[in-house]
């Protein structure tokens, strides 16, 4: 039998050398005009398509590329531009598109949040007062480009109607049926135009179907697809799910579409169980998500072929399409340049380009009888197994690390409850009403990046580099004192990234040369690779923290990244559980916390911005994750004196969802990103009590605008109406690493002026 059809759900847009990122930033700075900018992006886009064609991918995705984000693309396609951006109809101009993503001095950016439980962020469409129209058919434009320029019969990728609405904001639940009715004709028009063009397959992404949606919602989905299928009956729809098993399997596979895509990596157990229990429709094709699109490990060919054999008992091979489990957006572009890694690790890696090879190999081999497999394929199968085995027996995976006994023996509870600790800490620190601080990092300007690069190339001695870092620390301690901030930070100038820095100093981590992935917009991150047992070797942050504290009488916070964030922002080994890895990291961090305290640093911030984003997509799995996530944090932070103040920081989250777990962390102070959500988080505290130290970010650090004193005063006043003012802290949303020097100082100065104003108002009220 000939090879099976194969596909990928999307491909990284950033380019092998981050050409996409560089083009965006040059355009934003005015160094590229719009024509050259769009030509540059077209070149990257066409190169991606050509690579997939040359590798042997049969159903190549188009319209997975973007100028910033696919949810933003979809909003723009339907003319969903908030009023504050002065849009007057028609195709959304590039400048307006980027204003929505990044904000301007006059208009706040649209909210940004995580795409399901990944490390990718999307721009949240705003539907308040929406009157959607199809301004341009972007999938059709992408299809025509691929066909005309490369002869590719592409598979347009579209974010599904229900997922798009569920991930948008600006409406309440009772308006959802009305919104569905508004959008169905637009999606129908879009699909009809694709059908008229002769498009054969379209991929409609509905990952919302793997979450805990209700039966009523499933009925809405059925209604949507019945009408869309009628609108374009000659068009083949692949309804694509990913990241987990579908919630209502029988209803999903019965939807009136021509194929269903299922994740047999991250939803393997439940999807396979459902397949065995309920079978699969004989009139549909099935997209088999076989190759992991979210992690970087080589596929085990033997296991994958056995899985396909199991699936073939329910879905004949000729009705399957072998594909990635999700878009390859979530993994780096290519592993071919990773020559500096240990050989056993390097040979166990598969980035996006290598995953194309895996998909093609599996689609070519799956239908061949064992007796008929060629000698070359037998050799490839044997080599694949050996590479995976070599990593499993490497010394890195067989160290003396945190086992169950070590975890059980380690303190995970503070000596006194918060109320008693808080009194002791206030006696020690004597902080003013509404104490002010920042989240940790200060601008990493060009000179910082250049000095680090020279040091890494041995063009700058370690002594000179340390001296340079100390000068930066000294400068920013002076700036913070001049601004009259109460609790200071050293600025993290020695750190490239809040996870990478710690990974470089702990055993069990490896770092790639080109393993970049998109986080949001042009921001790319290079996640560490946790490939071995995690072990503490020596203090990691003490030197810089102690130096900063020596320069001031004000408290300086030690700054660490928490175990769950390190876990969730890394590519994690897949031979043991994530819980086990988290505990290894936690015990290593506990030693660092103790080292800081011993050195005289008695305010220590252990950031967990990724705690909520790591929640499983199904609520039934939340309790188990939160239980071990909280336990890992407490293992890191409990072995300290009662007067030592433990801070933590989190990115915006639906606080009421996990309020009990947040309280269970037992941090003395938590700071939360909230301003980009325009104070919505404050509303959740009107329904939930939080009676420990807390700071809600009073301005958005993701936008290059200086917030006014008035808007920060408004944010503070609203917050302290629902939170205990005596436990409230004032801080920016997040770290300030990516911001410019002038805007940072100006924003912090306004933050302090806002604080003074509220303090004075409260003092005046107290006298009345």
N, C-alpha and C positions, 0 to 999 in steps of 0.2 A: 504494500500500500504506500502511496506517496505521503509526504509529510503532512502533518496537520496544519491547519491555519494557525497563525500566531499573531500576537499584537502586544503593544504596550499601552498603558492608559495615559501616558504623558511623559515628557522628557525634560531634563533640566534645561532651563533657559539661560543660565548664567554664562555658559561658554567654558571651554577648557581652562582658560586663563582669566576668568571673570571679565571677559570683554563686555558683557551686558552691563554689569555693575559700573564699569569705568565709563561706558557711553552715557548711562543715565546721569552720573554725577557730573560729567563734563557738560552735558546739556543743561543741567540745573544751574551750573556756575556761569553759563553763557559762553563756554569755550567751544561748543558745537552748535551750529545752526540747526534748525529743525529738519531741513532736508537731509543733511549729512547724517544727523542722528538717526532718522528713520531708515536711511540706507544701511547704516551700520547694523541696526537691529534686524533688518531683512537678511543681511548676510549671515548673521548668527542663526537665524531661524531656518534658512535654506540649508545651511551646513548640517544642522540637526536632522533635518528630513532626509538629506542625501545619505548621511551615515546610517540611518535606520534602513533605508532602501538597500544600501550596499551590504549590510549585515544579513539581509534576508527576512526582514520583518514584512509580513504580508498585509496587515491592516495597520497603516501608519497614522497616528493621531495628528490632526491639524487643529488649529485654534486652541492648543494647549499653551502656546506662547503668549506673552503679554507684555505690555509696556510697564506694568507694575504688579497687578494682581488680577486673577480671573473673576473674582466676585465683583471687583471694581469695574472690570470690563463689562460684566453682565449688567450692572447698574447703569453704566454709561450707554450701553446698547439700547436700554429701555428709557433713556432720558431721565433717569432718577438722580437729578442733581439738586441738592438742597438749595433753598432760596438764597442763602448767604453767599453763594458763589456766582450770582448774577449771570445765570445761564438763560439764553433766550431761544432755545429750541434747536433742532437739527442735530447732526452728528456732533458729539461733544469735542470741542477743541482740545488739543494736547495740553495746553496751559491750564485749562479748567480741570481736566482730568487729574493733573498733578496737584492742583490746588486742593482738590478733594482729599487726596492721599496725604499731603504734607502740610496743608494749611497755609495761610498767608498772615501778614500782620493784621489784616482786617477780619479774617474768617478762620475760625477754628477748623482743624482737620476733622474728617470723619473718624469715628471710633475705629480702633484696630483691635482685633482679638485673635486668639489661637484658632487654627483650622482643626476642629475636633481635638484629638489629644496628641497632635503632632507639634513640632517646633516651628511650623510655618504660620505666619499671621496673615489674616485677610482684612480688607477694609469692609466695615459693616455698612451695607446699604441702609439708607434712611427712607422709610415709606410713609411718614406722616404727610398727609395731604397729597399723596402721590397721584399723578395722572400719567401712567406709563404709556409710551408709544414706542414702536420699533423704529429707532432713528437710523439704524443701519444694520444689515445682516452680517455681523462679523464672522460667524462660522462659514458663510458662503464666500466671503472675501478670502478667507484662509484656504478654503478648498480650491478656489480658482487659481490662487497663486501657486499652490503645490502642483496642480495639474499642468498649468501653462509653462511653468519654469523648470519643472523636474519630471514631468510625465507621471506624477504620483496620483493614484486614485485614493485620496486621503479619506480618513474617517473623522469628520468634524466632532469635536468634543464640546459639550454644552453642559453647564451646571443646571441640574434639573429644577423644574418649577417649584416643587415642594421643598427641596433643600434650600433653594434660594430664599424663599419666603421665611422659612423657619430660622434661617441665620441672619435675617434682616431685623431691623428695629423700627420703632415709631408706630406701632399698632398694638392693640390688645387682642386677646385670644378670640373674642367674639367677632372681630373683624376679619379673621382668617378666611372664612368661606367667601366673603365678598372680594377679598384680594385674589383668591384663586380664580374667581369669575373674571376679574379684570385682566389677569395674566394669561389665561388659557388662549384667548384669541391671538395674542401676540406670539406665544410659543407656536401656535398652530400656523400662523403666517410664516414664521421663521422656517418651520419644518416643510411647509408647502413649497417655499422657494427653493429649499435644498432638493426636494423631490423633483421639481421642475428642471433643475439643473442637471439631473441625472445622478445625483449622489446615491451610492448604494447602501452604505452603512453610516449611521450616526451614533455616537456614544453619548448617552445622557446620564450624567453622574447624579445618583441619588444616595449618597452615603448616609443621609439622615435615616434611611431604612434599617441601619444596623443599630440605631439607638433605641431607647425604650419608648417607642411611640405607641399610642393607644389603638384599639380596634377602630374607633371612629376616624382617627387620622388615616388609617389604612384604607378605609372606605373612600376618603377624599382622594387618596393617591390612585385608587382604582378608577374613580370617575375622571381624574385628570388624564390618565393614559388611554382610557377608552376614547375620549374625545380627540386626543392628539393622534392616536392611531387612525381614526377616521379622517382626520384632516390631511394625512399624507399616507394613504394606504400602500403605496408602492415603495415607501422608504423603510428600510430595515433599521429598527431601533434596538440597540444594545443598551438595556437598562443596567447601569453599572453600580455595584456596591463595593465598598472596601473598608478596611480597618477593623472589621469584626464580622461575625456571622449576622445574617439578617434576622430581624426580630420575629416577623410573621412569615415564616418560610412558605407555607402553603399558599398564602395570599400573594406573596411576591412573585413566586414562579408562575402563578396563574394570570399575572397581569397581561393585558393585550398588547404585547410587544413580541419581537421576533427572537430576542436572546436576553438572557439574564447573566450578568457577571457576578461571580461569587469569589470571596477571598478564602482561599484554602491554605493560607499561611496564618494570619492573625485570627481568622474565624474557623480554623481547621476543624476542631473537635465538634463544635455545634453544627456547622454546615454539613459535615460528613454524616453526623448522626441524623440530621433532618433529611438528607438525601436518602439514606438507608431506610428511614422510617416512612417517608412520603413519596419517594421516587422523584421523577422529573418529567415534565410534559414532553410527549413525543414530537410535538410540532415546533419545538424551540431549539435553538443552539444554546450552548452554555459557554460562557467565558470562564475558564478555570484559572483563577489567580494562584499561580504555582510558584513563581519566583518572587522572593521577598522584596518589595519596593521600599521598605522602611529601614532596613538594616543592611550592613555592608558585607555580610558573610557569604562565602561561596555556597551555592546550593549543593546539597548532597544528592547527586544524581540517582544513586541507588534508591534512596528513600522516595524521591520524587517520581521515579518510574513505578515504584510499588504503589504509590498513592494513585497515580493515573490508572493503574491496573484495577484498583479497587473501584474507582469512579466509573470505569468503563462497564462495570456490571449494571449500572443504572443509566448511564448516558453513553451511547455508542461513540466511539472515537471520532467518526466522521462528523459528529454534531458538536464537537468541542473545539474551542479556540484556546490555545495555550498562551498565557499572558502573565504580566506582572500582577502582583497582588493589589497594587495601587500605582499612582503616578510615580515615576522615577525621580520626580522633583525633590524627593526627600533624601536622596543619596547623592554623593559627589559624582562628578562627570566621568572620570576615568582613573583607574588604579595603575595604569601603565608607567607612570612616572614615580611611583613610590619605591624607589630603589634603596632608600636609607633604612627601611624597616627590617626587623629580624626576618630572616628568610621564611621561617615557619608561619609568621603572621602574614607577610606579604602574599604568600601563595594561598592563603585562606580567604583573601579579600575578593569581592566582586562589587565594583561601583556600577554606575549606569551603563557604561559601554560594555563592560563584561557581562552584565545581566542580559543585554541584547543577545550576546553569544549563547548564554545559558538557555534563553527562551527558544532560540533557533535550534540548538542542539537537542533539547527535549522534544520539540515539535517534530524533528526529523527522526528521532530514535523511538518515540513512544509506540509507534505502530509496527515496529520490526520485531518479529519473533526472536526469542533468545538464541535459537540455533542459527538464525540468519544474520546476526549482528556481525559486522565486518571486524577484522582484526584491529583496524584503526580505532573503531568505536570502543572495542573492548579495552584497548590501551588507555583511551581517554577516560573511560569509566573507572579503571583501576587507579589511574593517576589522580583523579578527583577524590577518590576515597583515601588515598595515601596523604594528600594534602590536608584533609580534614583531620585525619588521625595524628599527623605530626604535631599539629597545634595542641591537640588534647593531651599529649604526653610531654609537652614542653615544660621546662622548669618553672616558667611564669605561671602555669596553672596548677602547680603542685608545691606551693609555698606553705609556710606556717601562717595561716591567716585566721580571721575571726570565725571560729566554729560555733556551734550552738551553745557549748559550755561557756565559752568566753562571753557571748552575748548575755547569757543568763546571769553571769557573775558580775556584770558591769552595772553601775548605778544608772537608773533611768527615772529617778524621782528626786526633785529638790528637797532639801532638808525641811524647809518651812513653807507654808502656803503663801500665795502671792500677797495677800493683804499684809501679812507680817513682814515679808521681804520688802514690800514697797515702803513701809515706814522706815526700815533700817536703811534702805537705799537713799531715801530723801534726807535723812539725817546726815548721811555720808556726803551727798553731792550738793544739797541745798540749791536745787535748780529753781528758777523762777516759774511763775504761772505761765503756761503755754511755752514750755522749753522748745528751742529751735535746734535743728540739726539738718544734715544732708544724708543722702542714702549711701554714699561711699566714694564714688569716683568723681574726679574733676577732668576738665578737657584734656584729651591726649592730642595736643597740637602737633604740627609737623615736626618740630624739633624733638619731641618725645619719640615719635615713630622712627625718625632718622637715627637717633642715638641708639635705640634698641636694635635697629637693623645693623648698624656698624658694630655694635657689641657682639651680635650673633655671627657676624662675618669675621670676628677677631680683628677688626679695624679700630676698636676701642677697648682698652683694657678694662677688666672687671672693676678695678679700683676707680678708674675715671668714670665708668658708667654709674657706679654706686654714688660717687660724688655728684654726678649730674642729677640722679634721682633725689638725693638729699636736698639739693638746691631747689628742686621743684616742690618737695614737701615743705621746706622752710617758707618758700614764697606763699604757698597756699594756706599754711598755718597763719601767716601774717594777714593774708586777705580775710580769712574767716574771723580772726580777732578784730580786724578793722570793721568788719560788717557786724560784729557783736553777736555772732552765732554762739549758742550756749555749749553744745556738744560737738566737738570737731572730729574730722576724719583726716587721714594722711593723704588721701587722693588717689591711691592705687596706680601710681605712675609706672611702677615696675611690672604691671600686669597687662598682658595683651587681652585677656578674656577672663571672665570670672570663674570659668570652669577649667580652661586650659592651664592657667597658672598653677592650680592645685594638682592637676593631673601630672604636670611636669615634675612635681616634687614628691609624688607618691609612687611607690612601686605598683605595677599592674596596669599602667596606662601606656599608650603609645600615641604618637602624633604624626599625622600625615603631612606631606609637603603641599599637596593640592586638594585636600579633601574638603573643599568648600561646598556649603549648601546655602540656599536662600533662606533667610529668616523673615525679613519683611522688606518690601521695596528693594532698594539697592544694598541693604545690609546683608552681608554674607557672614556666616560663622563657620569655623572649622572644628567640629566637635571632636573631642578626644575619643580614643578607642580604648574601652576597658576590655582588655583581652586576657588578663591574668588576675591573680589574687591581689587585692588592694591592701597595701601594708604601709604604715607610717615609718619614715626613716629618720627625719630630723625636722626641727622647727621650720616653718615655711614663711611666717609673716611677722615674727617677733622683732627682727632687726629694724624694719621700717616703722613699725608701730611704736617701739620704744624710743626711736630717734624723734618721731613726731611728738610724743608725750614730753620729751626732754625740753621742747621748745616753748611749752605753754603750761600755765597753771590750770587751764580748763581741761576737762576730761576729753581724751581722744579714744574713739571707739576702735577696737580691733575688728577687722573685717574678714569674715570667712564665708564661703559658699556652702550651703547645707547639703546633706547627703542625698536628699531626694532630687534636688536641682542638679547636682553633679550627675546623678543617675539618669535623669530625664533629658539632660542636654548632652549626653554622650551616646556614642554607638556602643551598645552593651553586649558582652559575650552572651551566647545563647545556649551554653552547656549547663548552666545552673540557673536558679530562679533569680528574678530581679530583687526579690526580698533578701536573698542571701548576699547579693552584691551590695545592696543598700546598707546592710549591717556591717559589712567589711569597711565601707567608706565611713560609716558613723563612728566606729571605734578608732579609726585613724584620725578623724577630726577631733574626737574627744581629747586625744593627746595634744593636739595643737591648742585647743581651748585651755587646757591645763598649763601649757607652756606660756601662753599669753598672761594668764592670771598670775602665775609665779613671777613673771617679769614686771608686774605692776600695772598691767592693762586690765582694768576691772569693769569696763563696759565693752561687751563683745557682741557683735552683730553676726548672726548666722543666717544668711539669706536663704529663703525658700520660695523664690518667685515661681517655681515650677511645681509646687505641691498640688495645686488644684488641676493644673493642665494635664497632669499625669493620671487623672481619674479615668477608670475604665469607662467605655462608652455606654455600658449597660449599668443601670443603677443597682441591679442585684449584685454587682461585683464591687461596689464602692466600699462597703464596710471593711472587707478584707484588706483592700489597698490602703485605706486611711488608717487602719489599725497598725499595720507595719510601717507606714510612712511616718506617723506620729511617734511610734516607738523609736525609729531610727533617729529622728530629731532629738528626742529626749536622751538617747544614748550619747549623743554628741554634746549635750549642753547641761546635763544634770550634775556632773561631778565638780561643782564649783561652790564657793562660799555664798551665803545668803546675801551678802552685800554686793556681790558681783552681779551686775545688771545685764541680763541676756536680752538682746534685741533680735528681731527678725524682720525681714522685708518680703512682701508678696506683691505680685502683679495683680491687676484688677481681676476680681472674681465675683461670682454670685455668692456673696458671703453667707447668706442664710442657708445655702445648700450644705455647707460644711462647718457651721458655727461651732458645733460641739467639738469637732476635731481641731479647729483653730484654738479654742480654749484649752483643749487637752495638750497642746504643745507646751503650755505653761511658760511662754515667753513673758518677760517683764514688760516689754514694749514691742508692739508690732506696727510697722508702717506699711501702708497699702497704696498702690497706684490706683487713682480714681478720677483725676481731673478730666482725662480724655473721654470718660463716660459721662461728663457734664454733671457730676454729683449724684448720679443714679445710685451709687453704692450707699450714699447716706440714707436713702429711703429704706434700705434693708435693715438699718439699725433702728428705724422707727418700729420695726416688728421683732427685732432680736436684741437681747441685752448683751453688751460686751463690757465687762467691768475690770479690764486690765489696761495697761498703758497702750495707747493707740495714736497713730498719726495718719491722717488721710492726706495723700499728696495734694497740695494746693495749687500746683501748676504743672502743665504738660511739658515734659522735657523732650518729647519726640518732634515737636514743631519748632522751627527757628524763629519764634516770636517771643517778645518780652511781655509777659502778662502784666496787666495793670494792677495797681494796689487795690482798686475797688473790687475787681473780680475775685481776688484772693481773700479780701475781707468778707465778701459775701459767702465764699466757700467755708471759711472758718466759722462764721457766725451760724450758718446752717448746721454745721457739724456739731458744734457744742450745745446746740439745742437738744440734740438727741443722745449725745455722749457726755460722760462726766468730764466737765472742763478741767478738773484738777488732775485728770489722767491723760489729757490730750496733748499731743505733740504737733509741732509745725514743721513740715518738710516738703521738698519737691516730690514729684511722682516717683522718679527713679534716679539712678546714677547719671552723672553729667558728662560722662566720657566722650560722647559724640558731639557735644555742643561746642560753640566757639567761646573764647575767653570773654569777650566784651558782653555778649548776651547772657552768659552765665552770671557774671558779676552784677549786671543790671537786674536780672531776674531775682537773684538772691537779695539784692538791696530792696527791691519792691516787696519781697517776702517778709523781710524784717520790718519794713514800714507798715505793712499790713498787720503784723504781729503787735507792734507798738500800739497801733490804733485800737485793736481789739482789747489789749491789756488796759489801755487808758479808759475805754468805754466801760469795761467790767469794774475797774477801780472806782469810777465815778458812780456807777450803780450801787456799789457796795457801801458808799458813803451816804446814799440817800436814805 
